[in-house]
């Protein structure tokens, strides 16, 4: 069974991650942007290998590889979901300002 794209989260657990629900949302959002940026850079570097201005028979095979790479990234969990999991699992370090 496929994992649902929308998942109910326990607000108490989110709040306990940082002591404040708003801070938890802020931290998760910031981490999600980091994940998104890293994923985009990774995808672009993999797809740049296929950049070519020449049309030929080999390009058809390369396009299949490009499609497979793109599908892999499309199937990945969304950055927000990954960030929330990291926060709840204690994998995100929250630095205090001040």
C-alpha positions, 0 to 999 in steps of 0.5 A: 500500500502506498504511503499517503502524501498527507499525514496527521501529525501530533502537535504535542510531539512537534511542540516538544521538539523545540518547546514551542509549536511556532519554533518547531514549524519555523525550524521544520520549514527552514530544514525543508528549504535546505533539503529542497535545495540539496535535492534540486542541486543533486537532480540538476547535476545528474541531469546535466550529464545528459545535456547535449545539443546533438540529436541522434539515436543514442539520445533516445536511450539517454532520455529513458535514463533521464526519465528514470532519474526524474521519476526517482526524485518524484517518488521521494517524500516531500521535503516538508515531510522529511524535515518533520521526520528529522525534527521529531526523530531528534536529527535536527540541531536547534541553535538558540539565538541570543 
